[in-house]
Amino acid sequence: MEYVYAALILNETDEEINEENITAVLDAAGVDVEESRVKALVAALEDVDIEEAIETAAAAPAPAAGGAGGEVETADDDDDEADAAEEEAADEDEGDDEDEEADGEGLGALFG
């Protein structure tokens, strides 16, 4: 990830994104630079408009929570799973209330 950050820093400072500059940024940050990764990054970014990519990423909706592992739920999935999850969440919420009562004021005690 630090390689991409180096490219973003160079882009933000209007410096050319090349192997030498990326290596310099990474060296300054104390990263053990792998030349093959630097070359791959420079090649991958060769035809990319970074500003456009940033704007596109910022405008994209955030992914929904859940669905870890790349699974995508569809409308055809059983409602039983959703009902079971809701019941489990409700049970957990009830347990949280009991814990808060046992601890006194809960988070309110921290903030007066």
N, C-alpha and C positions, 0 to 999 in steps of 0.2 A: 504494500500500500504506500510505503514511503516513496517509491519511485513515481507513483502517480502524483503524490503531493509535491514532489520536486518539480514535475512538469507544470502543475497548477501554479506554483510559486513563480516559475519562469514566465508563464503566460501572464500572470498578474503584473509582473514588473516589466512587461513588454520586451523580454529577452527572447532570443531565438531558442527554440527547444531542439537541442542537438546533444549528442553524446557527451561532448566536453562540458557543456553547461549543467546537464543533469548530474554528471559525475561530480562536478564542483559543489553543487548544492548538497548532494548526499554526503560527500566528504566533510563538508562544513558541519553537517548534522551528526557526524560520528558514525555513519552507517558503513558497514563493510560492503563495498560496491561490487556487484557481479556484472561484469562487462556484457555478458550475454543478455541479461535482463534489461540493461540500458539500451542495447541495440534493438531488442525486441520492442521496447516501449517507443523508441524514436520511430521505428518502422510502422508501428501500429497507429501512431499519431500523425503520420505524414500527411494524410488527406483529411484530417479531422479538424473542423472548426470548433475549437474548445469553447468559445463563448456561446455558440449555438447549442452545443451539447449541454452546457450548464443551464441555459435557459430552458431547454427541453426537459431536463431532469427536474428543475424547480417547478415547472408547470404540471408535471405528471402527478396524478393522485398517488397518495401513499398506499402501499399494499395493505390489505386487511390483515388484522391479527389472526393468528392460527394458521392452519394449513402448512405447518412446518414440513420440510422434506419435499417441497415442490408439489404436494398434493393440492388439487383444486376441487373444492366441493361444487357440485352442481345442484340445480333445483330438483333433480330426480333422486337425490340421496334421501335415505330414510329419515323421517322426522323423529323416529325413536331416538336416534343419536342426539339430536338437538334437545329433545325433552329430557333425556338422561343427563346431559350436560347442564341444563338449566336447573334440574333438581339438585345436582351435585353442587352447583354454584350457590344455590339457595341454602343448602345445608352448611356450606362453608361460611356464608355470610352470617348465619345464625351463630355459628361457633365464634366468629370474630366479635360479635356483639358481646357474647358472654366473656370473652377474653378481655375486652375493653373495660367491662364492668368490674372484673376481678382486679384489673390493674389500676383502678381508681378512675381518673378522668380521661384516660387514653391520651391521645395526642394533645388534647386541650390542656393537660397538665404541663406540657412542655412550653406552651405559649402563653400561659397565664390566663 
